[in-house]
C-alpha cells in the first residue's frame, strides 16, 4: 500500500492517538509508514509559494523558515502544521468546537471559534528586535458583522507586547483590514486599509514586518510580492519592534482571536514564516 507518511500520522492523530493508528491499518501499516523516511520532511528546499498549489503541505518552502497549516480536519479536531517546529509545537489547537470541513476549509461560527498555538510557536516567529516575519491567512465568505474581529491575536503576560491584526468596520459599516500592536507597553495607533473586504469569495490576508516596517494587506487573489497588492488594500507603518526575549505566553490565537466580535468565515490555511512574502515566493 502506498501512503504519505505525514498524512497517515495526521489522520491517525485526529481520530485518536495510538488507538487511531491501529484503527487506520494495524501494526504492519504503522511500520510501513514510519519506515518511509523520505516523507519525514514534506518541505522541499528551493520550493516557492508562488508555485504552490495551495492544497498540499508538501513540496515547497523550507522547513527552517516556513510553517504551514492547512484546514484539513473533517470533524471537530486540532490541526497539525508543518515546518520549523516539532512535536506539540506544531499543533493548532481548536477552541470553540470548530466544525470539521470538507478537507480543504473549516467554518468558523462567529461565536467562539479560534485556533491557538504554543508560546514556543509564537516566540519562534515574533520574539526578536526588528523581527522579519510573514503571516498569511486564506479565508472566504468573511461575515459583515466583523467589528474588531481578530484575524490573529498574540500577546504576553501583562499585555505589554501584542500583535493584533483584525477585520473591523469603517465609518460606513464595511469591513476593512486593520493592524494594531503594542511594544514596551505602548500602543501603536490603529491603522486600516481604505478599500473594503468583500463578503463573498476568497480573501488573502497578509501581514509582515521587516527592516523597520510593519505592513498588512488583503487581496482576492494570491500575491507573491507586496508591490502587487493594490494601494487601497494595504498599509505600511514605520516601526522598529523591540520584542527580543519576549515570551508570548498568554493569548496565542494564530487564527481568529480576541475582539468585540469573533470570526465568521471559512478558513483554508495559515502560514507563519521568518521571511518576507518576496523571499518565500522566490
WOWOJO-V890867 format. One record per run of one state. SS is the DSSP state (~ for helix, > for strand, _ for the rest). FROM is the first residue (numbers start at 1). TO is the last residue. If there is no record, write none. Layout:
ss: {SS SS}
from: {FROM FROM}
to: {TO TO}
This chain:
ss: {_ ~ _ ~ _ ~ _ ~ _ > _ > _ > _ ~ > _ > _ > _ ~ _ > _ > _ > _ ~ _ > _ > _ > _ > _ > _ > _ ~ _ ~ > _ > _ > _ > _ ~ _}
from: {1 5 24 26 36 37 40 49 52 66 71 79 81 82 83 87 91 96 106 110 114 117 119 127 129 130 133 141 149 156 157 160 162 170 175 184 186 188 191 193 202 211 213 220 226 229 231 234 239 242 243 252 257 264 274 277 282}
to: {4 23 25 35 36 39 48 51 65 70 78 80 81 82 86 90 95 105 109 113 116 118 126 128 129 132 140 148 155 156 159 161 169 174 183 185 187 190 192 201 210 212 219 225 228 230 233 238 241 242 251 256 263 273 276 281 282}
